[in-house]
Amino acid sequence: MFAELSLPGYEVIDVLGRGGFAVVHRARQTTIDREVAIKVDGRVVLDERDQRRFLREVRAAGRLSGHPHVVEIYDAGVLPDGRPYLVMELCPNGSLRGPMPVADVVRTGAQIADALVAAHDLGVLHRDIKPGNILRKRYGTPALADFGLAALVDPGRDSSVTLAALTPAYAPPEAFRHEAPTPRSDVYSLAATLYALLSGRPPRFPGDRQPSLPEIVRYHDEPIPDLPGVPPEVTAVLRRGMASDPAQRHPDAAALRADLNRLMDLGMPASVSANLTTMPVPQVHSGQSTTQKPARSKLIAALAIGVAAVLVLAGVWILVNHDNTAGTPVAGGPSPNIAQTPDATTTYGVQTTTDGCPAASVAGAHARCTQRAECWSGMVVIQGEVTSIRRIDCSTEHVYETFAIAEVPATLAEDYMDVLEADSSVKAVCSQKTLMASRFGDAVQYKDWTLEVLPPTPDDRTAGRRIYRCLGTPTGHTVSGSAFRPRK
């Protein structure tokens, strides 16, 4: 039974729908007389760490605002009884249902894949793509809904709860082995969704009953059948996206989008295989049926290999290293000729300085500032460890910027995000006080900031660096250039 909803600033009109975990209300936002949808999840989130994780992911998803194929999030929070909620754009035309014409499915797939490219680049995984989560906006445009609630599905929690939160017919096989999700998991779910929109039912699954977990595991080793009237080239693209072995899928959503766009551009003739990057995927896979959950350190090590391939996102932000010299020195900033000891550069992996660096005043923290601005994309955080983040040019659009860098306290045996966030020394370095004192140039005008503690990146771990960074981003604004240090 779902509790009644009372949310300040909103007048609840009626219930649009109910599901296994949530109820969606139609409501009016009273201040601007706008109809919205309020989705209240039935899973109670009382733990402060989980609430922070939920709100962190919702904030990241909120940066997708304006993408034509994402349902916009207007607000989010946690009710007094611990239930999380999202206030979203109202899509009165409902969700997609199959069977649909081939051309419409291919076009929709390319549009939703484009939304995933943007989301993954911000460090946001969806984790529950299915026909019911692709809605038609007011003017008929398809859009992906429910970003943010994915944070409630945590592979580190009780496995029965996690599996219950999945939509089994569209979840990738690794989810049933309790492996942490990756961008390739979203690729699988989108391909399975497109197959269902073509056929009217999901691939492999029986239409008359809910299979057991052992049956689901067996289904994922079965061939994906052809569809009458669907060009084999289309089925080949979807088969690759649904490969049981993640390594055999499209490496990222951009690659799936590219294949779908090629099908549209070529008009889906009888034979276009030579022009596609997709090749048919073998249907017999072995070594993928274990249900033993690896330890966190082993799991993250395995994820690092998969995520490395996922980071090749075509036509998105340009990857640059710390030696990028784009931009011009800004008056008042530290000189780029400040002496830098080889030991410090080895420790931190970038040139650092204590000159004009508020973080350096924290006693015993061994904190410094980067000598030049260091900007970042969004991040994917799984079980407290960052599995994907990219350093990008500060002159282009970016999510975060470093305002402090420090050695992980020697007292900490682990350096996961949640462990660092709880340490008193890290709190002193990555504090609002330090962030506000570190603002640079035009960023001084912004008063409301969000900060994050970035544990050692995959590159840091590879190089044996045990450091963390303090990252900041202005809430509701985008800084043009750099916020804390000169770019050069």
Disulfide bonds with the S-S distance in Angstrom:
Cys357-Cys369 2.13
Cys375-Cys394 1.97
Cys430-Cys470 1.86
